[in-house]
């Protein structure tokens, strides 16, 4: 079962997250999600436990309990909703060019 863990302290590590859940059974993986550019924690993570009963016991026991000084929110992970089309990502509708065209300067040859 995949488990979502929210409201994590920025100091929480993958190992610390795994240790918290390992008290309730086997943990396949534990990952704190980090920002790509800064490497800083985004404040949430995911834990994977193969046994559904052990995973549910961990959810029931850890939800609302402090981990590294913050009360964490723990529940079964939900699938990520599909992304919707955001349209033209260049912005502005001018192809990314923000300067003046020839018409703006009085050139009528085009």
Backbone as XML, in Angstrom:
<?xml version="1.0"?>
<chain id="A" units="angstrom">
  <residue number="1" name="UNK">
    <atom name="N" x="0.847" y="-1.173" z="0.000"/>
    <atom name="CA" x="0.000" y="0.000" z="0.000"/>
    <atom name="C" x="0.893" y="1.237" z="0.000"/>
  </residue>
  <residue number="2" name="UNK">
    <atom name="N" x="0.523" y="2.213" z="-0.813"/>
    <atom name="CA" x="1.236" y="3.487" z="-0.841"/>
    <atom name="C" x="0.588" y="4.432" z="0.154"/>
  </residue>
  <residue number="3" name="UNK">
    <atom name="N" x="1.414" y="5.093" z="0.949"/>
    <atom name="CA" x="0.940" y="5.963" z="2.017"/>
    <atom name="C" x="1.484" y="7.367" z="1.802"/>
  </residue>
  <residue number="4" name="UNK">
    <atom name="N" x="0.595" y="8.350" z="1.911"/>
    <atom name="CA" x="0.982" y="9.757" z="1.835"/>
    <atom name="C" x="1.240" y="10.257" z="3.250"/>
  </residue>
  <residue number="5" name="UNK">
    <atom name="N" x="2.328" y="11.004" z="3.427"/>
    <atom name="CA" x="2.651" y="11.596" z="4.725"/>
    <atom name="C" x="2.857" y="13.089" z="4.506"/>
  </residue>
  <residue number="6" name="UNK">
    <atom name="N" x="1.985" y="13.910" z="5.087"/>
    <atom name="CA" x="2.057" y="15.350" z="4.909"/>
    <atom name="C" x="2.429" y="16.071" z="6.191"/>
  </residue>
  <residue number="7" name="UNK">
    <atom name="N" x="2.750" y="17.351" z="6.055"/>
    <atom name="CA" x="3.143" y="18.227" z="7.154"/>
    <atom name="C" x="4.450" y="17.773" z="7.799"/>
  </residue>
  <residue number="8" name="UNK">
    <atom name="N" x="5.354" y="17.274" z="6.973"/>
    <atom name="CA" x="6.658" y="16.844" z="7.485"/>
    <atom name="C" x="7.531" y="18.047" z="7.817"/>
  </residue>
  <residue number="9" name="UNK">
    <atom name="N" x="8.338" y="17.898" z="8.838"/>
    <atom name="CA" x="9.338" y="18.916" z="9.159"/>
    <atom name="C" x="10.393" y="18.918" z="8.051"/>
  </residue>
  <residue number="10" name="UNK">
    <atom name="N" x="10.967" y="20.069" z="7.778"/>
    <atom name="CA" x="11.989" y="20.146" z="6.726"/>
    <atom name="C" x="13.213" y="19.306" z="7.055"/>
  </residue>
  <residue number="11" name="UNK">
    <atom name="N" x="13.408" y="18.997" z="8.331"/>
    <atom name="CA" x="14.563" y="18.205" z="8.754"/>
    <atom name="C" x="14.337" y="16.698" z="8.599"/>
  </residue>
  <residue number="12" name="UNK">
    <atom name="N" x="13.123" y="16.268" z="8.330"/>
    <atom name="CA" x="12.842" y="14.839" z="8.207"/>
    <atom name="C" x="13.524" y="14.275" z="6.973"/>
  </residue>
  <residue number="13" name="UNK">
    <atom name="N" x="14.179" y="13.141" z="7.150"/>
    <atom name="CA" x="14.906" y="12.473" z="6.062"/>
    <atom name="C" x="14.169" y="11.201" z="5.645"/>
  </residue>
  <residue number="14" name="UNK">
    <atom name="N" x="14.607" y="10.628" z="4.530"/>
    <atom name="CA" x="14.049" y="9.350" z="4.083"/>
    <atom name="C" x="14.209" y="8.289" z="5.168"/>
  </residue>
  <residue number="15" name="UNK">
    <atom name="N" x="15.384" y="8.264" z="5.791"/>
    <atom name="CA" x="15.676" y="7.264" z="6.821"/>
    <atom name="C" x="14.786" y="7.455" z="8.052"/>
  </residue>
  <residue number="16" name="UNK">
    <atom name="N" x="14.572" y="8.704" z="8.446"/>
    <atom name="CA" x="13.717" y="8.990" z="9.592"/>
    <atom name="C" x="12.272" y="8.603" z="9.332"/>
  </residue>
  <residue number="17" name="UNK">
    <atom name="N" x="11.817" y="8.841" z="8.114"/>
    <atom name="CA" x="10.460" y="8.474" z="7.726"/>
    <atom name="C" x="10.312" y="6.955" z="7.736"/>
  </residue>
  <residue number="18" name="UNK">
    <atom name="N" x="11.307" y="6.275" z="7.200"/>
    <atom name="CA" x="11.275" y="4.808" z="7.164"/>
    <atom name="C" x="11.272" y="4.235" z="8.577"/>
  </residue>
  <residue number="19" name="UNK">
    <atom name="N" x="12.075" y="4.797" z="9.456"/>
    <atom name="CA" x="12.154" y="4.301" z="10.830"/>
    <atom name="C" x="10.821" y="4.454" z="11.561"/>
  </residue>
  <residue number="20" name="UNK">
    <atom name="N" x="10.117" y="5.545" z="11.321"/>
    <atom name="CA" x="8.832" y="5.767" z="11.976"/>
    <atom name="C" x="7.811" y="4.704" z="11.575"/>
  </residue>
  <residue number="21" name="UNK">
    <atom name="N" x="7.815" y="4.313" z="10.315"/>
    <atom name="CA" x="6.853" y="3.336" z="9.821"/>
    <atom name="C" x="7.308" y="1.896" z="10.048"/>
  </residue>
  <residue number="22" name="UNK">
    <atom name="N" x="8.597" y="1.680" z="10.150"/>
    <atom name="CA" x="9.131" y="0.323" z="10.344"/>
    <atom name="C" x="8.671" y="-0.283" z="11.664"/>
  </residue>
  <residue number="23" name="UNK">
    <atom name="N" x="8.280" y="0.539" z="12.624"/>
    <atom name="CA" x="7.782" y="0.031" z="13.900"/>
    <atom name="C" x="6.465" y="-0.726" z="13.718"/>
  </residue>
  <residue number="24" name="UNK">
    <atom name="N" x="5.803" y="-0.544" z="12.567"/>
    <atom name="CA" x="4.506" y="-1.177" z="12.330"/>
    <atom name="C" x="4.561" y="-2.287" z="11.293"/>
  </residue>
  <residue number="25" name="UNK">
    <atom name="N" x="5.723" y="-2.530" z="10.716"/>
    <atom name="CA" x="5.863" y="-3.606" z="9.738"/>
    <atom name="C" x="6.933" y="-3.297" z="8.715"/>
  </residue>
  <residue number="26" name="UNK">
    <atom name="N" x="6.978" y="-4.132" z="7.694"/>
    <atom name="CA" x="7.988" y="-4.010" z="6.643"/>
    <atom name="C" x="7.728" y="-2.776" z="5.779"/>
  </residue>
  <residue number="27" name="UNK">
    <atom name="N" x="8.782" y="-2.021" z="5.536"/>
    <atom name="CA" x="8.707" y="-0.835" z="4.686"/>
    <atom name="C" x="9.537" y="-1.100" z="3.434"/>
  </residue>
  <residue number="28" name="UNK">
    <atom name="N" x="8.882" y="-1.064" z="2.284"/>
    <atom name="CA" x="9.575" y="-1.280" z="1.021"/>
    <atom name="C" x="10.386" y="-0.052" z="0.617"/>
  </residue>
  <residue number="29" name="UNK">
    <atom name="N" x="9.757" y="1.131" z="0.765"/>
    <atom name="CA" x="10.455" y="2.377" z="0.440"/>
    <atom name="C" x="9.849" y="3.530" z="1.224"/>
  </residue>
  <residue number="30" name="UNK">
    <atom name="N" x="10.667" y="4.544" z="1.440"/>
    <atom name="CA" x="10.226" y="5.780" z="2.093"/>
    <atom name="C" x="10.966" y="6.922" z="1.422"/>
  </residue>
  <residue number="31" name="UNK">
    <atom name="N" x="10.211" y="7.935" z="0.983"/>
    <atom name="CA" x="10.830" y="9.030" z="0.233"/>
    <atom name="C" x="10.213" y="10.358" z="0.630"/>
  </residue>
  <residue number="32" name="UNK">
    <atom name="N" x="11.061" y="11.287" z="1.022"/>
    <atom name="CA" x="10.645" y="12.663" z="1.278"/>
    <atom name="C" x="10.810" y="13.404" z="-0.046"/>
  </residue>
  <residue number="33" name="UNK">
    <atom name="N" x="9.763" y="14.063" z="-0.508"/>
    <atom name="CA" x="9.804" y="14.774" z="-1.788"/>
    <atom name="C" x="10.555" y="16.088" z="-1.592"/>
  </residue>
  <residue number="34" name="UNK">
    <atom name="N" x="11.515" y="16.342" z="-2.501"/>
    <atom name="CA" x="12.335" y="17.548" z="-2.409"/>
    <atom name="C" x="12.205" y="18.388" z="-3.669"/>
  </residue>
  <residue number="35" name="UNK">
    <atom name="N" x="12.485" y="19.674" z="-3.522"/>
    <atom name="CA" x="12.488" y="20.607" z="-4.637"/>
    <atom name="C" x="13.683" y="20.292" z="-5.529"/>
  </residue>
  <residue number="36" name="UNK">
    <atom name="N" x="13.484" y="20.276" z="-6.833"/>
    <atom name="CA" x="14.571" y="19.944" z="-7.769"/>
    <atom name="C" x="15.723" y="20.938" z="-7.717"/>
  </residue>
  <residue number="37" name="UNK">
    <atom name="N" x="15.405" y="22.206" z="-7.619"/>
    <atom name="CA" x="16.458" y="23.208" z="-7.691"/>
    <atom name="C" x="17.172" y="23.421" z="-6.369"/>
  </residue>
  <residue number="38" name="UNK">
    <atom name="N" x="16.420" y="23.518" z="-5.276"/>
    <atom name="CA" x="17.059" y="23.818" z="-3.992"/>
    <atom name="C" x="17.432" y="22.571" z="-3.198"/>
  </residue>
  <residue number="39" name="UNK">
    <atom name="N" x="16.775" y="21.441" z="-3.486"/>
    <atom name="CA" x="17.036" y="20.223" z="-2.726"/>
    <atom name="C" x="16.335" y="20.208" z="-1.374"/>
  </residue>
  <residue number="40" name="UNK">
    <atom name="N" x="15.587" y="21.250" z="-1.061"/>
    <atom name="CA" x="14.886" y="21.348" z="0.224"/>
    <atom name="C" x="13.595" y="20.522" z="0.184"/>
  </residue>
  <residue number="41" name="UNK">
    <atom name="N" x="13.234" y="19.959" z="1.322"/>
    <atom name="CA" x="12.009" y="19.175" z="1.440"/>
    <atom name="C" x="10.800" y="20.031" z="1.098"/>
  </residue>
  <residue number="42" name="UNK">
    <atom name="N" x="9.813" y="19.416" z="0.438"/>
    <atom name="CA" x="8.558" y="20.111" z="0.141"/>
    <atom name="C" x="7.544" y="19.905" z="1.259"/>
  </residue>
  <residue number="43" name="UNK">
    <atom name="N" x="7.905" y="19.153" z="2.292"/>
    <atom name="CA" x="7.031" y="18.983" z="3.442"/>
    <atom name="C" x="6.089" y="17.799" z="3.356"/>
  </residue>
  <residue number="44" name="UNK">
    <atom name="N" x="6.308" y="16.914" z="2.380"/>
    <atom name="CA" x="5.504" y="15.700" z="2.303"/>
    <atom name="C" x="6.341" y="14.579" z="1.720"/>
  </residue>
  <residue number="45" name="UNK">
    <atom name="N" x="5.831" y="13.365" z="1.854"/>
    <atom name="CA" x="6.557" y="12.212" z="1.353"/>
    <atom name="C" x="5.632" y="11.026" z="1.168"/>
  </residue>
  <residue number="46" name="UNK">
    <atom name="N" x="6.219" y="9.907" z="0.758"/>
    <atom name="CA" x="5.469" y="8.695" z="0.500"/>
    <atom name="C" x="6.195" y="7.499" z="1.099"/>
  </residue>
  <residue number="47" name="UNK">
    <atom name="N" x="5.412" y="6.577" z="1.636"/>
    <atom name="CA" x="5.941" y="5.343" z="2.205"/>
    <atom name="C" x="5.206" y="4.197" z="1.537"/>
  </residue>
  <residue number="48" name="UNK">
    <atom name="N" x="5.931" y="3.145" z="1.212"/>
    <atom name="CA" x="5.314" y="1.971" z="0.612"/>
    <atom name="C" x="5.501" y="0.786" z="1.548"/>
  </residue>
  <residue number="49" name="UNK">
    <atom name="N" x="4.375" y="0.158" z="1.896"/>
    <atom name="CA" x="4.391" y="-1.025" z="2.754"/>
    <atom name="C" x="3.643" y="-2.141" z="2.024"/>
  </residue>
  <residue number="50" name="UNK">
    <atom name="N" x="4.258" y="-3.335" z="1.891"/>
    <atom name="CA" x="3.617" y="-4.408" z="1.116"/>
    <atom name="C" x="2.393" y="-5.026" z="1.790"/>
  </residue>
  <residue number="51" name="UNK">
    <atom name="N" x="2.352" y="-5.074" z="3.113"/>
    <atom name="CA" x="1.243" y="-5.685" z="3.834"/>
    <atom name="C" x="0.182" y="-4.627" z="4.155"/>
  </residue>
  <residue number="52" name="UNK">
    <atom name="N" x="-1.007" y="-4.807" z="3.628"/>
    <atom name="CA" x="-2.081" y="-3.824" z="3.779"/>
    <atom name="C" x="-2.496" y="-3.631" z="5.240"/>
  </residue>
  <residue number="53" name="UNK">
    <atom name="N" x="-2.541" y="-4.706" z="6.013"/>
    <atom name="CA" x="-2.932" y="-4.608" z="7.420"/>
    <atom name="C" x="-1.901" y="-3.826" z="8.227"/>
  </residue>
  <residue number="54" name="UNK">
    <atom name="N" x="-0.624" y="-4.086" z="7.975"/>
    <atom name="CA" x="0.434" y="-3.342" z="8.668"/>
    <atom name="C" x="0.392" y="-1.866" z="8.276"/>
  </residue>
  <residue number="55" name="UNK">
    <atom name="N" x="0.151" y="-1.609" z="6.993"/>
    <atom name="CA" x="0.081" y="-0.225" z="6.509"/>
    <atom name="C" x="-1.080" y="0.510" z="7.177"/>
  </residue>
  <residue number="56" name="UNK">
    <atom name="N" x="-2.235" y="-0.140" z="7.280"/>
    <atom name="CA" x="-3.386" y="0.503" z="7.904"/>
    <atom name="C" x="-3.131" y="0.754" z="9.383"/>
  </residue>
  <residue number="57" name="UNK">
    <atom name="N" x="-2.426" y="-0.180" z="10.042"/>
    <atom name="CA" x="-2.074" y="0.007" z="11.455"/>
    <atom name="C" x="-1.152" y="1.216" z="11.621"/>
  </residue>
  <residue number="58" name="UNK">
    <atom name="N" x="-0.211" y="1.386" z="10.689"/>
    <atom name="CA" x="0.701" y="2.532" z="10.737"/>
    <atom name="C" x="-0.060" y="3.834" z="10.513"/>
  </residue>
  <residue number="59" name="UNK">
    <atom name="N" x="-0.994" y="3.840" z="9.566"/>
    <atom name="CA" x="-1.799" y="5.035" z="9.292"/>
    <atom name="C" x="-2.596" y="5.425" z="10.536"/>
  </residue>
  <residue number="60" name="UNK">
    <atom name="N" x="-3.265" y="4.440" z="11.122"/>
    <atom name="CA" x="-4.089" y="4.703" z="12.302"/>
    <atom name="C" x="-3.263" y="5.213" z="13.473"/>
  </residue>
  <residue number="61" name="UNK">
    <atom name="N" x="-2.061" y="4.656" z="13.654"/>
    <atom name="CA" x="-1.232" y="5.024" z="14.796"/>
    <atom name="C" x="-0.508" y="6.358" z="14.610"/>
  </residue>
  <residue number="62" name="UNK">
    <atom name="N" x="-0.072" y="6.667" z="13.392"/>
    <atom name="CA" x="0.789" y="7.837" z="13.177"/>
    <atom name="C" x="0.050" y="9.103" z="12.761"/>
  </residue>
  <residue number="63" name="UNK">
    <atom name="N" x="-1.174" y="8.981" z="12.255"/>
    <atom name="CA" x="-1.898" y="10.167" z="11.809"/>
    <atom name="C" x="-2.140" y="11.111" z="12.986"/>
  </residue>
  <residue number="64" name="UNK">
    <atom name="N" x="-1.663" y="12.342" z="12.849"/>
    <atom name="CA" x="-1.814" y="13.356" z="13.892"/>
    <atom name="C" x="-0.740" y="13.327" z="14.965"/>
  </residue>
  <residue number="65" name="UNK">
    <atom name="N" x="0.146" y="12.343" z="14.916"/>
    <atom name="CA" x="1.211" y="12.232" z="15.915"/>
    <atom name="C" x="2.435" y="13.041" z="15.474"/>
  </residue>
  <residue number="66" name="UNK">
    <atom name="N" x="3.219" y="13.530" z="16.424"/>
    <atom name="CA" x="4.403" y="14.315" z="16.057"/>
    <atom name="C" x="5.527" y="13.441" z="15.493"/>
  </residue>
  <residue number="67" name="UNK">
    <atom name="N" x="6.146" y="13.943" z="14.451"/>
    <atom name="CA" x="7.345" y="13.339" z="13.868"/>
    <atom name="C" x="8.322" y="14.483" z="13.632"/>
  </residue>
  <residue number="68" name="UNK">
    <atom name="N" x="9.443" y="14.445" z="14.290"/>
    <atom name="CA" x="10.433" y="15.527" z="14.235"/>
    <atom name="C" x="9.810" y="16.868" z="14.630"/>
  </residue>
  <residue number="69" name="UNK">
    <atom name="N" x="8.894" y="16.807" z="15.612"/>
    <atom name="CA" x="8.333" y="18.031" z="16.170"/>
    <atom name="C" x="7.089" y="18.570" z="15.493"/>
  </residue>
  <residue number="70" name="UNK">
    <atom name="N" x="6.592" y="17.896" z="14.450"/>
    <atom name="CA" x="5.383" y="18.374" z="13.760"/>
    <atom name="C" x="4.359" y="17.253" z="13.682"/>
  </residue>
  <residue number="71" name="UNK">
    <atom name="N" x="3.081" y="17.566" z="13.908"/>
    <atom name="CA" x="2.050" y="16.525" z="13.768"/>
    <atom name="C" x="1.837" y="16.214" z="12.285"/>
  </residue>
  <residue number="72" name="UNK">
    <atom name="N" x="2.035" y="14.960" z="11.916"/>
    <atom name="CA" x="1.952" y="14.584" z="10.502"/>
    <atom name="C" x="0.548" y="14.127" z="10.128"/>
  </residue>
  <residue number="73" name="UNK">
    <atom name="N" x="0.228" y="14.314" z="8.878"/>
    <atom name="CA" x="-1.025" y="13.832" z="8.317"/>
    <atom name="C" x="-0.703" y="12.587" z="7.498"/>
  </residue>
  <residue number="74" name="UNK">
    <atom name="N" x="-1.327" y="11.475" z="7.850"/>
    <atom name="CA" x="-1.015" y="10.202" z="7.211"/>
    <atom name="C" x="-2.295" y="9.580" z="6.681"/>
  </residue>
  <residue number="75" name="UNK">
    <atom name="N" x="-2.294" y="9.228" z="5.391"/>
    <atom name="CA" x="-3.426" y="8.504" z="4.820"/>
    <atom name="C" x="-2.991" y="7.743" z="3.582"/>
  </residue>
  <residue number="76" name="UNK">
    <atom name="N" x="-3.895" y="6.918" z="3.074"/>
    <atom name="CA" x="-3.578" y="6.152" z="1.873"/>
    <atom name="C" x="-3.405" y="7.116" z="0.704"/>
  </residue>
  <residue number="77" name="UNK">
    <atom name="N" x="-2.361" y="6.890" z="-0.055"/>
    <atom name="CA" x="-2.064" y="7.754" z="-1.188"/>
    <atom name="C" x="-3.124" y="7.589" z="-2.274"/>
  </residue>
  <residue number="78" name="UNK">
    <atom name="N" x="-3.548" y="8.700" z="-2.840"/>
    <atom name="CA" x="-4.516" y="8.699" z="-3.938"/>
    <atom name="C" x="-3.764" y="8.900" z="-5.243"/>
  </residue>
  <residue number="79" name="UNK">
    <atom name="N" x="-4.265" y="8.321" z="-6.347"/>
    <atom name="CA" x="-3.584" y="8.526" z="-7.628"/>
    <atom name="C" x="-3.581" y="9.996" z="-8.021"/>
  </residue>
  <residue number="80" name="UNK">
    <atom name="N" x="-2.507" y="10.414" z="-8.653"/>
    <atom name="CA" x="-2.380" y="11.799" z="-9.096"/>
    <atom name="C" x="-3.380" y="12.056" z="-10.220"/>
  </residue>
  <residue number="81" name="UNK">
    <atom name="N" x="-4.147" y="13.149" z="-10.133"/>
    <atom name="CA" x="-5.121" y="13.431" z="-11.199"/>
    <atom name="C" x="-4.398" y="13.744" z="-12.509"/>
  </residue>
  <residue number="82" name="UNK">
    <atom name="N" x="-5.018" y="13.404" z="-13.642"/>
    <atom name="CA" x="-4.360" y="13.689" z="-14.924"/>
    <atom name="C" x="-4.218" y="15.186" z="-15.142"/>
  </residue>
  <residue number="83" name="UNK">
    <atom name="N" x="-3.130" y="15.562" z="-15.776"/>
    <atom name="CA" x="-2.892" y="16.980" z="-16.072"/>
    <atom name="C" x="-3.799" y="17.425" z="-17.191"/>
  </residue>
  <residue number="84" name="UNK">
    <atom name="N" x="-4.317" y="18.619" z="-17.067"/>
    <atom name="CA" x="-5.138" y="19.168" z="-18.137"/>
    <atom name="C" x="-4.247" y="19.981" z="-19.066"/>
  </residue>
  <residue number="85" name="UNK">
    <atom name="N" x="-4.683" y="20.125" z="-20.300"/>
    <atom name="CA" x="-3.912" y="20.902" z="-21.266"/>
    <atom name="C" x="-3.917" y="22.363" z="-20.837"/>
  </residue>
  <residue number="86" name="UNK">
    <atom name="N" x="-2.760" y="22.925" z="-20.738"/>
    <atom name="CA" x="-2.640" y="24.314" z="-20.291"/>
    <atom name="C" x="-2.540" y="25.290" z="-21.451"/>
  </residue>
  <residue number="87" name="UNK">
    <atom name="N" x="-2.677" y="24.791" z="-22.659"/>
    <atom name="CA" x="-2.626" y="25.673" z="-23.818"/>
    <atom name="C" x="-1.208" y="26.091" z="-24.141"/>
  </residue>
  <residue number="88" name="UNK">
    <atom name="N" x="-1.086" y="27.248" z="-24.776"/>
    <atom name="CA" x="0.215" y="27.768" z="-25.195"/>
    <atom name="C" x="1.011" y="28.195" z="-23.978"/>
  </residue>
  <residue number="89" name="UNK">
    <atom name="N" x="2.161" y="27.587" z="-23.769"/>
    <atom name="CA" x="2.971" y="27.866" z="-22.576"/>
    <atom name="C" x="3.951" y="29.017" z="-22.783"/>
  </residue>
  <residue number="90" name="UNK">
    <atom name="N" x="4.017" y="29.549" z="-24.002"/>
    <atom name="CA" x="4.971" y="30.626" z="-24.240"/>
    <atom name="C" x="4.514" y="31.923" z="-23.608"/>
  </residue>
  <residue number="91" name="UNK">
    <atom name="N" x="3.242" y="32.087" z="-23.467"/>
    <atom name="CA" x="2.709" y="33.279" z="-22.806"/>
    <atom name="C" x="2.652" y="34.487" z="-23.701"/>
  </residue>
  <residue number="92" name="UNK">
    <atom name="N" x="1.630" y="35.244" z="-23.551"/>
    <atom name="CA" x="1.528" y="36.517" z="-24.252"/>
    <atom name="C" x="1.014" y="36.447" z="-25.666"/>
  </residue>
  <residue number="93" name="UNK">
    <atom name="N" x="1.086" y="35.324" z="-26.322"/>
    <atom name="CA" x="0.576" y="35.195" z="-27.673"/>
    <atom name="C" x="1.439" y="35.845" z="-28.734"/>
  </residue>
  <residue number="94" name="UNK">
    <atom name="N" x="2.624" y="36.336" z="-28.381"/>
    <atom name="CA" x="3.504" y="36.971" z="-29.366"/>
    <atom name="C" x="4.727" y="36.111" z="-29.624"/>
  </residue>
  <residue number="95" name="UNK">
    <atom name="N" x="4.644" y="34.835" z="-29.274"/>
    <atom name="CA" x="5.768" y="33.952" z="-29.567"/>
    <atom name="C" x="6.983" y="34.225" z="-28.718"/>
  </residue>
  <residue number="96" name="UNK">
    <atom name="N" x="6.809" y="34.885" z="-27.611"/>
    <atom name="CA" x="7.934" y="35.158" z="-26.732"/>
    <atom name="C" x="8.697" y="36.408" z="-27.091"/>
  </residue>
  <residue number="97" name="UNK">
    <atom name="N" x="8.310" y="37.107" z="-28.192"/>
    <atom name="CA" x="9.030" y="38.302" z="-28.598"/>
    <atom name="C" x="8.330" y="39.515" z="-28.028"/>
  </residue>
  <residue number="98" name="UNK">
    <atom name="N" x="9.013" y="40.288" z="-27.233"/>
    <atom name="CA" x="8.388" y="41.427" z="-26.580"/>
    <atom name="C" x="8.810" y="42.759" z="-27.158"/>
  </residue>
  <residue number="99" name="UNK">
    <atom name="N" x="9.651" y="42.746" z="-28.208"/>
    <atom name="CA" x="10.129" y="44.003" z="-28.784"/>
    <atom name="C" x="9.133" y="44.583" z="-29.790"/>
  </residue>
  <residue number="100" name="UNK">
    <atom name="N" x="9.513" y="45.685" z="-30.402"/>
    <atom name="CA" x="8.634" y="46.331" z="-31.368"/>
    <atom name="C" x="8.886" y="45.751" z="-32.750"/>
  </residue>
  <residue number="101" name="UNK">
    <atom name="N" x="7.806" y="45.568" z="-33.495"/>
    <atom name="CA" x="7.929" y="45.093" z="-34.861"/>
    <atom name="C" x="8.179" y="46.234" z="-35.811"/>
  </residue>
  <residue number="102" name="UNK">
    <atom name="N" x="8.366" y="45.911" z="-37.098"/>
    <atom name="CA" x="8.642" y="46.937" z="-38.089"/>
    <atom name="C" x="7.461" y="47.889" z="-38.269"/>
  </residue>
  <residue number="103" name="UNK">
    <atom name="N" x="6.240" y="47.388" z="-38.137"/>
    <atom name="CA" x="5.079" y="48.257" z="-38.299"/>
    <atom name="C" x="5.035" y="49.329" z="-37.226"/>
  </residue>
  <residue number="104" name="UNK">
    <atom name="N" x="5.521" y="48.996" z="-36.051"/>
    <atom name="CA" x="5.508" y="49.966" z="-34.961"/>
    <atom name="C" x="6.481" y="51.114" z="-35.232"/>
  </residue>
  <residue number="105" name="UNK">
    <atom name="N" x="7.441" y="50.893" z="-36.125"/>
    <atom name="CA" x="8.421" y="51.926" z="-36.428"/>
    <atom name="C" x="8.046" y="52.708" z="-37.697"/>
  </residue>
  <residue number="106" name="UNK">
    <atom name="N" x="6.881" y="52.374" z="-38.284"/>
    <atom name="CA" x="6.452" y="53.108" z="-39.485"/>
    <atom name="C" x="6.850" y="52.434" z="-40.778"/>
  </residue>
  <residue number="107" name="UNK">
    <atom name="N" x="7.477" y="51.262" z="-40.735"/>
    <atom name="CA" x="7.870" y="50.551" z="-41.951"/>
    <atom name="C" x="6.624" y="49.863" z="-42.537"/>
  </residue>
  <residue number="108" name="UNK">
    <atom name="N" x="6.242" y="50.209" z="-43.753"/>
    <atom name="CA" x="5.032" y="49.646" z="-44.358"/>
    <atom name="C" x="5.346" y="48.619" z="-45.437"/>
  </residue>
  <residue number="109" name="UNK">
    <atom name="N" x="6.591" y="48.203" z="-45.606"/>
    <atom name="CA" x="6.976" y="47.288" z="-46.686"/>
    <atom name="C" x="6.592" y="45.844" z="-46.412"/>
  </residue>
  <residue number="110" name="UNK">
    <atom name="N" x="6.114" y="45.520" z="-45.308"/>
    <atom name="CA" x="5.774" y="44.105" z="-45.081"/>
    <atom name="C" x="4.362" y="44.011" z="-44.787"/>
  </residue>
</chain>
